[in-house]
Structure formats: C-alpha cells, structure tokens
C-alpha cells in the first residue's frame, strides 16, 4: 500500500509520441542539402548587395550587418514574454530535457536572467557568452557590441538532439513590469531587437492567471512591428483554469493586445499547457492536444521553409539598402545643386537635413523609383546619420560604376528583381509542389515577398 501512495504523489508524465511524429524526430531521412543554394546566396550578397551597403554605410543607419554565419545559420525560434509564464519549461518539454542535467532552470520566481541559446552539439556542454561572440563561424559575433555586461548574461547550451540539428532555440529573460531597464546593466531592448530581427518564429508566451500588460511589454510589441507574420501567441498553463474562466482570459488577452498589434489579421494564438505532466483532469485535454500539434506543425513548417525565408530576408535587406543608397544620393545631389562659389557648405547642408521636404528629397524618390512610401525610412534617422557621416564623404550613384564591375545600383536591382527570385524558384522546383511551396514561390510566378504586407 505504501508503494502505491508514493506512485500517486508523483505526477504522471504525458505521452510524447505526438511530438516525435509531428516533428519527424524518428525519421532518418537526410536533411535537404541546400549547400549549393547557400553558396549562390552568399555570392549574390557579397557581389551585388554588400558593395552598396558599405559604400553608403548602411550599417550605421540600421545597425544590421549580415555576416556569413547569419546567411548559413539555422532557423531561430525566440521565446519572449513576462517572467514565470513557462518559457523555459516549454523548451525543456519540446526537447525532453526534464530530469536531465541540462534542463533549463524553472521556478515561480524570475529565474532566467540570461539570454540562453540552445543549439545542436555532439555532447551536452555549456558555452560562455564571451566565447560564443568570439567565434565568427557562429552567427552571434555581432553581439559583442552590447558590451561585457551583456556577454556575461549570454549563455549557450549544446544538446545532441535531433530537433536542434534543424533549429536553434533562444530563451530570454522574463519581462518584469516594475523594473527599470537600467537595472539590467545592459541595453535589454536593443538586445531583444537584435534577436527579433533574426528570428524566424517568435513565441510570445503568457500565463492566463496573471495577464499584466505593462510598459515593458508595450515596448516589446513596438519592437515587433513589421514582424507580425512571425509572431505566435501562446496561452500556456491553460489547464490550470476552468473552461469558462479560460474563455474570459482569452478575451481579456486579445483586448489588452489589440492596441499593440495593429494588423488586419490577428496573430495565431495557441492555447495549451506545454510541460511534461498530464493535463489537469476535468479540462479540455483533446483541445489542448490538438493545439499543441498545430503549434508543432507550425514549427515544422518554419524549418522546412528555412531557405525560402532566408532568401526573402536577404532580398528584403537588399531593398532597404537600395532605398538608403537612393536617398543618400538624392541628399548629395541636392547639396551639389545648392552649392555656389560663395556658400558655406555646412549651412547649406544643415538646411537640407533639417527640412528634406522643402527640397522634395523623399517625394522625388517616390516619384522617380518604384519605392513604396511605406518602405521609406524615418527622416529623423538621417539627421543622426549625417551627423556622423559628412555628406562630402559620399559619392553619387552615377559615379559608383567601374568598367569591369558594372554599376552598384544596377547590380543590386538585378539581385532584387532577377537573381534572388530565380534562386527562390530553383528551390521550389526541387520540391514536390505541394500547397506550401506554391504559396511561397507562386509555382513559377514571381515570388511574393512574404515579409511585406499586401
């Protein structure tokens, strides 16, 4: 009888077979070999996009330099949300790390104070942030710019797990609403932005028993603007509430998030309980299981689309670089037109930077090129940009041509309109055209840029 009592106190573990089936963890099929496509993508980037990027110092405008490590990196799944909502438990559950020496530490108080990168490795080991940032083969070297304080809060864990051969997870410190950013000792929002810019899928996790949407969370959703298609909202620990209460919480969550996410279609919300123990009795187990499976399918989809996403990402980057180059060229042209023998260069240029609309800088770009007004950067950003980079240090686009290399602008336009779409098409042809790849590549039509809203 005593043994039975002991068994009863130990919560029973949930069956994991749906995880293995949906994520195809038991299949020994070789991973798609995209090395040829990646080589071509790197070549297009280095020969057609990077020259213009460097010539017009695009990195100083957006702080986004693309490294080779980033072009070849695996898809990244980012876990964000308030503290103690079950982000780390969810990663432990997906990877089956519970009760192993490498399970992520979880608890009721704020536990994760680090950015933890969970990636594939031959054996279990921990890597210090300073080591990760120093290794240029990994895609984390740009994180050095956030300083030593941050690198002490960055940690890598290598786990020999089938899923991590295809994807990397990033666990973030929970959002604590009554904390000031300074208390963290490093620019928390900037670091979040760095990961958000690179994530293929962003899970924003909530606990239905404590939904407080405060300033830090509002700030986070502001940073997610333009990434709405990557966001998935997770109402975790759903089996801790009775059905009627859960319905109310679901409504309340949407009510508080609606002002923060201004898109026509709301992000997908998954309602379930992501941890290894059995669902609470008297709750909607079937619904939670179905929700969990559709979340896993979503994750699988991102892994299978990784090349399409990568090409779309590089193409979007190229479009931004091109717009930036056209704008700098326009500022320079206006400056040259206004300069006379007697004028003071600095005053002339300050006049242009202070009021670019007076000189139709942004309007002329819209009138003469096929740039959308929604893609134009913020004009305030150019005040700072030219504060650091004097206008005289740039050359006009028409002078950025060489006999052998051709013109920078023509090369980037060719990459955007022909080379990258062709590369995308070549992947679509290799796959059996199922619903998905037709959706992505248009099955022969010009590819849609999935990052841009229609």
SEDO-785884 format. One record per residue (C-alpha): x, y, z; residue number from 1. Coordinates in pm, 1 decimal. Each point is the difference from the previous one (the first is absolute). Layout:
<dozas>
@x:X; y:Y; z:Z; n:NUM
...
</dozas>
This chain:
<dozas>
@x:0.0; y:0.0; z:0.0; n:1
@x:287.5; y:234.1; z:85.9; n:2
@x:148.0; y:-36.4; z:-350.8; n:3
@x:-332.2; y:86.4; z:-158.3; n:4
@x:-22.0; y:319.7; z:202.8; n:5
@x:345.8; y:102.8; z:-119.9; n:6
@x:-100.0; y:-58.7; z:-361.8; n:7
@x:-310.6; y:210.6; z:40.1; n:8
@x:196.3; y:301.9; z:121.1; n:9
@x:232.1; y:-8.1; z:-303.5; n:10
@x:-183.0; y:182.5; z:-286.1; n:11
@x:-36.5; y:-224.4; z:-302.3; n:12
@x:190.4; y:95.4; z:-313.9; n:13
@x:-178.5; y:68.1; z:-324.5; n:14
@x:44.9; y:-217.2; z:-308.4; n:15
@x:255.7; y:165.6; z:-234.4; n:16
@x:-73.4; y:-196.1; z:-317.2; n:17
@x:-185.8; y:292.3; z:-166.4; n:18
@x:312.6; y:213.8; z:44.3; n:19
@x:219.2; y:-256.8; z:-169.8; n:20
@x:-246.7; y:-62.2; z:-282.5; n:21
@x:-81.4; y:362.0; z:-79.3; n:22
@x:361.0; y:117.7; z:11.9; n:23
@x:111.5; y:-316.6; z:-186.4; n:24
@x:268.3; y:-65.5; z:262.4; n:25
@x:19.6; y:-372.6; z:-69.0; n:26
@x:40.4; y:25.6; z:-375.4; n:27
@x:348.6; y:-61.5; z:-126.7; n:28
@x:-57.7; y:193.9; z:-317.3; n:29
@x:301.7; y:207.6; z:-99.6; n:30
@x:-48.7; y:369.5; z:57.0; n:31
@x:-51.1; y:193.5; z:-323.3; n:32
@x:338.7; y:102.1; z:-128.1; n:33
@x:-16.5; y:367.9; z:-78.7; n:34
@x:376.1; y:61.6; z:-3.3; n:35
@x:-3.8; y:91.2; z:-371.7; n:36
@x:-284.0; y:247.6; z:50.3; n:37
@x:176.6; y:150.7; z:302.7; n:38
@x:319.7; y:43.1; z:-204.0; n:39
@x:-194.2; y:186.9; z:-269.4; n:40
@x:-178.8; y:209.7; z:262.2; n:41
@x:332.2; y:100.3; z:156.3; n:42
@x:142.2; y:84.3; z:-340.9; n:43
@x:-299.5; y:221.8; z:-89.1; n:44
@x:26.7; y:172.8; z:337.3; n:45
@x:375.3; y:64.0; z:-21.8; n:46
@x:8.6; y:105.6; z:-363.3; n:47
@x:-329.9; y:187.6; z:-45.3; n:48
@x:-120.5; y:128.5; z:339.4; n:49
@x:299.9; y:49.6; z:226.7; n:50
@x:190.6; y:251.0; z:-219.7; n:51
@x:-291.6; y:245.5; z:12.1; n:52
@x:-58.2; y:-72.6; z:368.1; n:53
@x:361.9; y:87.9; z:85.1; n:54
@x:26.4; y:293.1; z:-237.3; n:55
@x:-302.0; y:173.1; z:161.3; n:56
@x:70.8; y:-128.8; z:355.8; n:57
@x:-340.1; y:-160.0; z:36.8; n:58
@x:109.8; y:-174.7; z:319.2; n:59
@x:20.4; y:335.7; z:176.8; n:60
@x:-362.8; y:71.2; z:-80.4; n:61
@x:-151.0; y:-330.1; z:110.2; n:62
@x:280.2; y:-173.7; z:188.8; n:63
@x:-56.1; y:-314.2; z:-200.2; n:64
@x:298.0; y:-157.5; z:-163.4; n:65
@x:-56.2; y:-341.6; z:-153.6; n:66
@x:278.4; y:-244.0; z:73.1; n:67
@x:68.5; y:-326.4; z:-181.8; n:68
@x:-93.6; y:-177.1; z:323.5; n:69
@x:-342.9; y:158.5; z:-26.0; n:70
@x:-49.9; y:-107.0; z:-361.8; n:71
@x:78.8; y:-363.5; z:83.5; n:72
@x:-160.3; y:-11.3; z:348.4; n:73
@x:-295.1; y:-225.2; z:90.2; n:74
@x:-346.6; y:146.8; z:54.2; n:75
@x:-31.1; y:166.0; z:339.7; n:76
@x:-301.8; y:-27.5; z:230.1; n:77
@x:-20.1; y:273.6; z:261.9; n:78
@x:-196.0; y:-30.8; z:326.5; n:79
@x:-117.5; y:332.3; z:146.0; n:80
@x:-244.2; y:97.3; z:271.5; n:81
@x:-44.4; y:100.5; z:363.9; n:82
@x:187.8; y:-188.8; z:272.6; n:83
@x:-118.0; y:-335.7; z:123.9; n:84
@x:-241.0; y:-74.9; z:-285.9; n:85
@x:170.9; y:-328.5; z:-86.6; n:86
@x:242.1; y:95.2; z:-280.4; n:87
@x:285.3; y:-213.8; z:134.2; n:88
@x:-239.6; y:-283.8; z:92.3; n:89
@x:-130.5; y:3.2; z:-355.4; n:90
@x:351.8; y:-38.6; z:-144.8; n:91
@x:75.5; y:-279.1; z:249.8; n:92
@x:-321.8; y:-171.3; z:-108.3; n:93
@x:58.9; y:32.4; z:-376.5; n:94
@x:352.3; y:-139.8; z:33.5; n:95
@x:-77.4; y:-254.1; z:272.0; n:96
@x:259.3; y:155.1; z:231.2; n:97
@x:-202.1; y:-47.7; z:319.7; n:98
@x:185.0; y:-194.0; z:269.0; n:99
@x:324.2; y:15.9; z:-199.8; n:100
@x:304.7; y:196.5; z:120.9; n:101
@x:-63.2; y:256.7; z:-273.5; n:102
@x:-357.9; y:93.9; z:64.6; n:103
@x:-44.0; y:376.6; z:9.1; n:104
@x:-58.7; y:122.3; z:352.7; n:105
@x:-365.9; y:79.7; z:66.5; n:106
@x:-191.7; y:130.0; z:299.5; n:107
@x:-269.5; y:236.5; z:122.0; n:108
@x:234.0; y:295.5; z:56.2; n:109
@x:183.9; y:168.5; z:-293.4; n:110
@x:261.6; y:-265.1; z:-81.1; n:111
@x:144.2; y:60.7; z:-346.2; n:112
@x:211.8; y:311.7; z:19.2; n:113
@x:207.1; y:-99.1; z:-303.3; n:114
@x:-57.0; y:-22.4; z:-371.2; n:115
@x:42.6; y:-375.4; z:-47.8; n:116
@x:71.8; y:-137.7; z:-347.0; n:117
@x:-79.6; y:-371.4; z:-28.1; n:118
@x:173.4; y:-150.4; z:-303.1; n:119
@x:118.6; y:-330.1; z:-137.4; n:120
@x:329.5; y:-154.9; z:106.3; n:121
@x:152.3; y:-350.2; z:15.5; n:122
@x:-21.2; y:-7.5; z:381.0; n:123
@x:-159.5; y:199.3; z:280.0; n:124
@x:207.0; y:304.8; z:82.0; n:125
@x:-30.7; y:363.1; z:103.4; n:126
@x:172.7; y:285.3; z:-185.5; n:127
@x:71.4; y:339.7; z:151.1; n:128
@x:-141.6; y:303.0; z:-182.9; n:129
@x:348.3; y:148.1; z:-43.8; n:130
@x:109.0; y:-316.7; z:-183.9; n:131
@x:-314.7; y:-1.7; z:-218.1; n:132
@x:52.3; y:360.7; z:-104.8; n:133
@x:367.5; y:-61.3; z:-79.9; n:134
@x:-77.3; y:-287.3; z:-238.1; n:135
@x:-65.2; y:158.6; z:-337.9; n:136
@x:-132.3; y:-326.8; z:-146.3; n:137
@x:-301.9; y:29.6; z:228.5; n:138
@x:-247.8; y:271.9; z:-82.2; n:139
@x:32.7; y:166.3; z:342.1; n:140
@x:321.5; y:201.8; z:-48.3; n:141
@x:-188.5; y:331.9; z:-57.3; n:142
@x:-128.8; y:-25.0; z:360.7; n:143
@x:339.9; y:122.7; z:120.7; n:144
@x:-115.2; y:355.6; z:-59.2; n:145
@x:-235.1; y:-22.6; z:301.6; n:146
@x:300.2; y:-15.0; z:234.7; n:147
@x:147.3; y:-230.2; z:262.0; n:148
@x:-289.8; y:38.6; z:243.0; n:149
@x:-229.5; y:-150.7; z:-258.8; n:150
@x:238.1; y:-279.3; z:-104.6; n:151
@x:1.5; y:-116.1; z:361.4; n:152
@x:-377.8; y:-37.7; z:-35.6; n:153
@x:27.8; y:-203.9; z:-320.8; n:154
@x:39.5; y:-374.2; z:23.9; n:155
@x:0.5; y:-279.9; z:-256.0; n:156
@x:-103.3; y:-359.9; z:64.4; n:157
@x:85.7; y:-271.8; z:-251.1; n:158
@x:-231.8; y:-302.6; z:8.0; n:159
@x:21.3; y:-308.2; z:-224.9; n:160
@x:-366.3; y:10.3; z:-105.3; n:161
@x:-151.1; y:-80.9; z:-339.4; n:162
@x:-218.8; y:313.6; z:-4.5; n:163
@x:298.4; y:229.1; z:67.3; n:164
@x:172.6; y:-129.1; z:-314.2; n:165
@x:-260.8; y:205.7; z:-183.8; n:166
@x:-84.5; y:291.4; z:230.7; n:167
@x:144.7; y:211.9; z:284.8; n:168
@x:-203.3; y:112.3; z:304.1; n:169
@x:59.4; y:324.4; z:189.4; n:170
@x:-141.2; y:45.0; z:350.0; n:171
@x:-14.3; y:360.9; z:123.4; n:172
@x:-19.3; y:156.9; z:346.7; n:173
@x:-360.2; y:57.8; z:102.9; n:174
@x:-147.7; y:344.9; z:-26.9; n:175
@x:-36.9; y:147.6; z:346.4; n:176
@x:-242.7; y:288.9; z:-16.0; n:177
@x:111.6; y:198.4; z:304.0; n:178
@x:370.7; y:-12.6; z:-84.2; n:179
@x:190.7; y:275.3; z:-168.2; n:180
@x:212.2; y:-87.2; z:-299.8; n:181
@x:313.2; y:146.6; z:166.8; n:182
@x:-18.6; y:-263.1; z:272.1; n:183
@x:88.6; y:-269.7; z:-249.5; n:184
@x:341.6; y:153.7; z:-62.8; n:185
@x:-19.7; y:-30.6; z:-380.1; n:186
@x:-235.8; y:127.7; z:-275.1; n:187
@x:-268.9; y:-268.7; z:38.8; n:188
@x:-226.7; y:140.8; z:-273.0; n:189
@x:281.8; y:30.0; z:-253.3; n:190
@x:106.7; y:-358.0; z:65.9; n:191
@x:-361.9; y:-117.9; z:-39.7; n:192
@x:-18.7; y:193.0; z:-327.2; n:193
@x:314.0; y:-174.7; z:-126.0; n:194
@x:-157.2; y:-341.1; z:60.8; n:195
@x:-343.2; y:109.5; z:-131.6; n:196
@x:160.1; y:116.4; z:-327.7; n:197
@x:149.9; y:-344.7; z:-51.2; n:198
@x:-274.7; y:-230.3; z:132.0; n:199
@x:-198.5; y:-215.7; z:-242.1; n:200
@x:-269.6; y:-66.3; z:259.0; n:201
@x:-80.2; y:201.3; z:314.1; n:202
@x:-198.2; y:-164.3; z:277.9; n:203
@x:-146.7; y:260.4; z:238.3; n:204
@x:-105.1; y:-203.8; z:303.5; n:205
@x:-262.9; y:100.0; z:259.5; n:206
@x:-129.1; y:-152.1; z:322.9; n:207
@x:-381.8; y:22.9; z:19.2; n:208
@x:7.1; y:53.2; z:376.4; n:209
@x:199.4; y:322.4; z:-22.1; n:210
@x:-57.4; y:215.7; z:-305.0; n:211
@x:161.2; y:333.8; z:67.0; n:212
@x:81.7; y:193.4; z:-310.5; n:213
@x:226.0; y:279.3; z:119.5; n:214
@x:255.9; y:236.0; z:-147.7; n:215
@x:279.8; y:-247.6; z:-61.8; n:216
@x:-234.8; y:-230.3; z:-190.3; n:217
@x:-140.9; y:293.5; z:-199.8; n:218
@x:356.9; y:95.2; z:-88.5; n:219
@x:62.9; y:-356.9; z:-113.2; n:220
@x:-303.0; y:-1.7; z:-231.5; n:221
@x:116.9; y:328.6; z:-146.7; n:222
@x:325.6; y:-177.5; z:-85.7; n:223
@x:-193.5; y:-283.5; z:-165.8; n:224
@x:-153.2; y:236.7; z:-257.5; n:225
@x:53.5; y:-129.6; z:-350.9; n:226
@x:60.6; y:-353.3; z:132.3; n:227
@x:-368.1; y:-82.2; z:58.1; n:228
@x:6.4; y:-299.3; z:-233.0; n:229
@x:262.7; y:-166.1; z:222.7; n:230
@x:-187.4; y:50.2; z:328.8; n:231
@x:-193.1; y:-281.3; z:168.3; n:232
@x:-169.5; y:68.0; z:332.4; n:233
@x:-10.2; y:-282.4; z:250.0; n:234
@x:-245.0; y:-16.1; z:287.6; n:235
@x:193.5; y:-249.3; z:207.7; n:236
@x:-108.7; y:-188.6; z:317.0; n:237
@x:-351.8; y:-1.6; z:-146.9; n:238
@x:-98.8; y:-307.7; z:199.3; n:239
@x:35.7; y:197.6; z:323.9; n:240
@x:-333.4; y:174.1; z:-65.3; n:241
@x:-358.4; y:-118.8; z:-37.4; n:242
@x:-137.7; y:31.9; z:-354.1; n:243
@x:-218.5; y:301.2; z:64.9; n:244
@x:285.7; y:187.9; z:166.0; n:245
@x:231.5; y:-91.1; z:-286.9; n:246
@x:-246.3; y:150.0; z:-248.7; n:247
@x:-3.5; y:324.4; z:199.1; n:248
@x:379.4; y:11.3; z:16.4; n:249
@x:25.2; y:-65.0; z:-374.5; n:250
@x:-226.3; y:300.1; z:-60.8; n:251
@x:190.0; y:215.5; z:249.3; n:252
@x:331.5; y:-86.5; z:-164.1; n:253
@x:-124.8; y:109.3; z:-340.9; n:254
@x:-148.3; y:313.5; z:151.9; n:255
@x:332.1; y:105.4; z:153.4; n:256
@x:209.0; y:-95.6; z:-305.7; n:257
@x:-226.8; y:149.8; z:-268.6; n:258
@x:138.6; y:355.0; z:30.9; n:259
@x:356.2; y:-137.3; z:-11.2; n:260
@x:-32.5; y:-208.4; z:-316.7; n:261
@x:-151.2; y:205.4; z:-278.5; n:262
@x:-37.5; y:-251.3; z:-279.2; n:263
@x:-308.7; y:-102.2; z:-188.5; n:264
@x:15.4; y:-363.1; z:100.4; n:265
@x:77.3; y:-82.5; z:363.0; n:266
@x:299.7; y:-221.3; z:74.0; n:267
@x:-62.9; y:-369.0; z:57.6; n:268
@x:-63.0; y:-83.6; z:366.0; n:269
@x:71.7; y:-349.4; z:135.2; n:270
@x:-174.4; y:-104.4; z:319.8; n:271
@x:158.4; y:-296.1; z:175.8; n:272
@x:227.3; y:-107.6; z:281.5; n:273
@x:358.4; y:-54.5; z:-109.8; n:274
@x:166.2; y:-215.0; z:262.4; n:275
@x:52.3; y:-373.5; z:48.3; n:276
@x:-271.0; y:-73.5; z:258.4; n:277
@x:-346.7; y:-128.3; z:-84.0; n:278
@x:-269.6; y:260.1; z:-62.9; n:279
@x:-209.5; y:88.2; z:298.9; n:280
@x:-307.0; y:-225.2; z:29.0; n:281
@x:-333.6; y:161.0; z:-96.9; n:282
@x:159.9; y:227.2; z:-260.6; n:283
@x:-15.9; y:-8.2; z:-379.6; n:284
@x:283.7; y:-243.5; z:-58.1; n:285
@x:-98.8; y:-68.7; z:-361.1; n:286
@x:-1.6; y:367.6; z:-87.2; n:287
@x:338.1; y:58.4; z:169.6; n:288
@x:156.1; y:-293.9; z:-179.8; n:289
@x:-130.7; y:120.3; z:-338.5; n:290
@x:132.9; y:349.7; z:70.2; n:291
@x:337.3; y:-144.1; z:92.6; n:292
@x:18.2; y:-204.3; z:-319.9; n:293
@x:-86.9; y:301.3; z:-214.2; n:294
@x:273.6; y:201.6; z:173.9; n:295
@x:248.8; y:-279.5; z:-76.7; n:296
@x:-115.5; y:-2.1; z:-364.1; n:297
@x:57.4; y:373.7; z:-9.4; n:298
@x:353.4; y:-51.5; z:130.7; n:299
@x:60.0; y:-272.0; z:-256.5; n:300
@x:-120.1; y:227.2; z:-277.9; n:301
@x:256.4; y:264.3; z:96.7; n:302
@x:277.1; y:-259.8; z:-4.6; n:303
@x:-105.4; y:-125.1; z:-343.9; n:304
@x:-27.6; y:354.7; z:-136.7; n:305
@x:333.2; y:110.3; z:137.0; n:306
@x:162.8; y:59.6; z:-338.6; n:307
@x:-297.8; y:193.3; z:-134.8; n:308
@x:0.3; y:213.6; z:315.4; n:309
@x:374.1; y:57.3; z:-24.4; n:310
@x:-21.5; y:116.0; z:-362.9; n:311
@x:-302.3; y:221.6; z:76.5; n:312
@x:192.8; y:147.9; z:294.5; n:313
@x:308.0; y:80.5; z:-214.1; n:314
@x:-225.4; y:145.7; z:-269.9; n:315
@x:-178.8; y:219.5; z:254.1; n:316
@x:340.4; y:113.9; z:127.6; n:317
@x:108.0; y:81.5; z:-357.8; n:318
@x:-316.4; y:207.5; z:-56.3; n:319
@x:79.0; y:203.2; z:313.0; n:320
@x:363.2; y:50.1; z:-103.2; n:321
@x:-111.6; y:118.4; z:-344.2; n:322
@x:-247.9; y:253.0; z:146.7; n:323
@x:269.5; y:129.2; z:236.0; n:324
@x:246.7; y:42.6; z:-289.8; n:325
@x:-260.7; y:183.6; z:-210.7; n:326
@x:-71.2; y:235.2; z:290.3; n:327
@x:364.9; y:79.5; z:75.0; n:328
@x:54.9; y:58.1; z:-373.1; n:329
@x:-297.2; y:238.7; z:-4.2; n:330
@x:127.8; y:194.1; z:303.5; n:331
@x:341.8; y:28.4; z:-166.6; n:332
@x:-144.9; y:109.1; z:-334.2; n:333
@x:-213.0; y:266.9; z:172.8; n:334
@x:305.5; y:121.0; z:192.1; n:335
@x:207.4; y:27.6; z:-320.8; n:336
@x:-283.5; y:187.1; z:-177.0; n:337
@x:-33.8; y:252.8; z:283.5; n:338
@x:372.5; y:64.4; z:45.5; n:339
@x:141.7; y:312.3; z:-160.1; n:340
@x:349.2; y:143.9; z:7.7; n:341
@x:-87.4; y:223.2; z:296.0; n:342
@x:-220.7; y:-229.1; z:210.5; n:343
@x:94.2; y:-160.7; z:329.2; n:344
@x:-25.0; y:-375.9; z:-57.1; n:345
@x:-92.2; y:-78.7; z:357.4; n:346
@x:-287.9; y:249.2; z:13.1; n:347
@x:-133.6; y:-113.6; z:-338.1; n:348
@x:-0.6; y:-361.8; z:110.6; n:349
@x:-148.9; y:72.1; z:342.3; n:350
@x:-289.9; y:169.2; z:-178.0; n:351
@x:-57.1; y:-314.1; z:-212.6; n:352
@x:22.9; y:-243.8; z:291.6; n:353
@x:-229.3; y:208.6; z:224.1; n:354
@x:-277.0; y:15.8; z:-260.0; n:355
@x:39.3; y:-261.6; z:-274.1; n:356
@x:-363.2; y:54.1; z:-109.1; n:357
@x:80.3; y:354.6; z:-109.1; n:358
@x:237.8; y:-154.0; z:-254.2; n:359
@x:-234.4; y:-291.2; z:-91.0; n:360
@x:264.5; y:-255.4; z:98.3; n:361
@x:-236.1; y:-277.9; z:104.8; n:362
@x:-270.2; y:97.1; z:-252.3; n:363
@x:241.1; y:-14.8; z:-293.3; n:364
@x:102.3; y:-355.2; z:98.4; n:365
@x:-366.8; y:-102.0; z:-8.2; n:366
@x:-57.2; y:179.0; z:-330.4; n:367
@x:304.8; y:-132.0; z:-186.6; n:368
@x:37.1; y:-353.2; z:134.3; n:369
@x:-232.6; y:-286.0; z:80.6; n:370
@x:51.2; y:37.9; z:376.9; n:371
@x:-309.2; y:-25.7; z:218.6; n:372
@x:-58.2; y:289.6; z:239.8; n:373
@x:-44.6; y:-257.4; z:279.9; n:374
@x:357.9; y:-117.5; z:-51.5; n:375
@x:158.9; y:342.3; z:37.9; n:376
@x:209.6; y:31.9; z:316.1; n:377
@x:-61.7; y:264.3; z:261.7; n:378
@x:138.9; y:338.5; z:-104.9; n:379
@x:112.1; y:70.7; z:358.7; n:380
@x:239.9; y:-294.3; z:-31.2; n:381
@x:183.1; y:188.3; z:-275.7; n:382
@x:73.4; y:295.4; z:229.9; n:383
@x:195.5; y:-237.0; z:224.5; n:384
@x:147.9; y:-184.4; z:-297.5; n:385
@x:140.8; y:315.9; z:-160.1; n:386
@x:107.9; y:128.0; z:341.6; n:387
@x:255.7; y:-282.0; z:3.4; n:388
@x:63.0; y:-31.9; z:-375.6; n:389
@x:65.4; y:330.5; z:-177.9; n:390
@x:-180.4; y:22.2; z:-334.1; n:391
@x:328.8; y:73.4; z:-177.8; n:392
@x:128.7; y:-348.4; z:91.6; n:393
@x:-244.2; y:-161.6; z:-246.1; n:394
@x:5.6; y:-33.9; z:-376.9; n:395
@x:-299.6; y:29.6; z:-231.9; n:396
@x:-151.9; y:-326.9; z:-121.2; n:397
@x:85.4; y:93.1; z:-357.6; n:398
@x:368.7; y:-0.9; z:99.4; n:399
@x:-19.1; y:-344.5; z:163.3; n:400
@x:70.4; y:-190.0; z:-319.9; n:401
@x:307.0; y:-173.0; z:-133.8; n:402
@x:82.9; y:-138.1; z:-341.4; n:403
@x:43.0; y:-356.4; z:129.1; n:404
@x:-238.4; y:-3.6; z:295.0; n:405
@x:-295.8; y:189.0; z:-148.1; n:406
@x:-214.2; y:240.3; z:205.7; n:407
@x:-86.0; y:-64.6; z:365.4; n:408
@x:-362.2; y:108.3; z:-40.9; n:409
@x:-60.1; y:-219.0; z:-306.7; n:410
@x:150.1; y:-299.9; z:178.0; n:411
@x:-219.5; y:30.4; z:307.5; n:412
@x:-310.3; y:54.3; z:-217.0; n:413
@x:83.7; y:-310.2; z:-199.9; n:414
@x:40.7; y:-196.2; z:326.1; n:415
@x:-340.7; y:120.5; z:127.4; n:416
@x:-197.7; y:-50.3; z:-320.3; n:417
@x:172.7; y:-299.4; z:-161.2; n:418
@x:273.9; y:-186.6; z:186.1; n:419
@x:-168.4; y:-50.5; z:339.7; n:420
@x:-343.0; y:-88.2; z:-149.7; n:421
@x:173.5; y:-247.8; z:-234.8; n:422
@x:178.6; y:-156.1; z:296.4; n:423
@x:-333.0; y:-29.6; z:181.8; n:424
@x:-152.6; y:-160.3; z:-307.0; n:425
@x:279.5; y:-257.5; z:-20.9; n:426
@x:-87.1; y:-128.7; z:349.0; n:427
@x:-369.6; y:-18.7; z:-81.5; n:428
@x:74.2; y:-216.0; z:-304.2; n:429
@x:201.0; y:-250.0; z:201.4; n:430
@x:-286.0; y:-62.3; z:240.4; n:431
@x:-322.6; y:-166.5; z:-93.4; n:432
@x:-223.0; y:302.0; z:-49.8; n:433
@x:-228.1; y:-45.6; z:296.5; n:434
@x:-234.8; y:270.9; z:119.4; n:435
@x:273.9; y:157.0; z:202.7; n:436
@x:273.5; y:52.3; z:-253.9; n:437
@x:-251.9; y:128.3; z:-253.8; n:438
@x:-106.2; y:247.9; z:261.3; n:439
@x:359.1; y:110.9; z:46.7; n:440
@x:132.8; y:0.0; z:-353.2; n:441
@x:-325.2; y:40.8; z:-190.0; n:442
@x:96.2; y:-314.8; z:-195.3; n:443
@x:177.6; y:175.8; z:-279.9; n:444
@x:-140.8; y:348.5; z:50.8; n:445
@x:218.9; y:266.7; z:153.0; n:446
@x:45.3; y:-75.4; z:368.4; n:447
@x:-194.1; y:198.5; z:250.2; n:448
@x:199.7; y:174.8; z:268.2; n:449
@x:-169.0; y:-151.3; z:302.2; n:450
@x:141.1; y:263.8; z:230.2; n:451
@x:-191.9; y:271.7; z:-171.2; n:452
@x:-367.9; y:52.0; z:69.1; n:453
@x:-213.2; y:-5.0; z:-315.6; n:454
</dozas>
